Amino acid sequence: MSSKADWKTVLEPVDPDSDERLFFSQHQWDTVEALSARIIPTDHDPGAREARVVVFIDRYLSGINYIFAAADGSGFLQIDGPYASAWRSRITDMQRTYREGLAQLDALCTAEFGSPFVALADDDQDRAIEILSGRPKPGPVTLGTTEPAHTFTQFTTDDGLSFFDALCLHVKQGFYADPVYGGNKDRQGWRVIGFEGPASLKDTMDGTYSTDSFFVQEYEWTDLIPHLKVQTEWEPPS
């Protein structure tokens, strides 16, 4: 049995400008791109379409070649042994989820609107997503909002997820993950949130890139944890 340390780099980083399809049909590609563009739409900032999220998702679903990026950012590691078997099974399940989900979406749109998803106007696409997901379209999210978070978009793994929940997770991953995976073209996802990010994954390994500037260097614990301040000011009754 080989270890991860033995895996070899066999594929170069994904080209975000590539239109080569490794998993999707052309119609599936166009549909996923349109869906992604409604989940992270383009406004005054670039959205999922500009960040080439569809490339990230297509490569992820294509098999087990684009799962683990090499630590130096030079490409992807070839998985073997039990890891390969486990990932192959996982990706096969997710491929089925996407095929069935996309077919269900188009059947829904044809029945409800008379056209497949990609042919609908934005408002009708949003309505179709509401019907598919069974949940209303989220409103704008701002810092300090008291509205409950839309927890269905907060998953960290796609294991066992439905099509739309998995898609939401993959769109976020494609928008914010390191560009080596094919999405986040030109670091557009990072720039939207004001994150500079490393020039390469290698920079995170050799110390060239650091996140120290994002941390408060001098602080009082009572400023970070208010109840500690209350405790320190408390005096026992006489």
Summary of the structure (lengths in Angstrom):
residues: 238
radius of gyration: 21.6
end to end distance: 69.2
largest distance: 78.6
contacts: 632
relative contact order: 0.15
helix: 51%
strand: 3%
